[in-house]
Amino acid sequence: MKDELLALKLRNINLNLFRVFAARYKKLNLDITPIQGRIIMFIYESKKDICQRDIEHSIYCKKSTISVILKTMEKNNLITRVGSMTDSRCNIIKLTKSSLDIAKILQEDMKKINKILGENITKDEYIIFSDVLKKINDNLERI
């Protein structure tokens, strides 16, 4: 196995996922980007208050990138920011009614996507695949 091929294959899968999600969002008449969808779902599925720092760590993006995305989402009435009662340096990111509706659509669509992605993959193959992805992610931390 050539290491550069592994990185290239992972990059191609990531780009293909981005393309597929963008097309699905358009088909579902959702006026959001895939990264906005990830942020909406992260907040929607979270059991605690979410601030920008939490999103940065979850999405693996720079502070400045997340800041621009959140400003756009706020402008498009997808999120609101509320001052934290426990940390004055942090604003809590809340979903609006509009993005809550989007989250429900995305949640249902993700079930369909996962079913399709998992076709022809055995339980054992999935376990091995998950282990390999974890190892790759751990190795990335060393770069």
WOJO-V658183 format. One line per field, one symbol per residue. burial: # if it has 16 or more other ideal C-beta (glycine too) atoms within 10 Angstrom, else .. Layout:
burial: ???
//
This chain:
burial: ....................#..##....#.#############....####.###.#..#....#..##..#....##..........####.##..#..##..#..#..................................
//
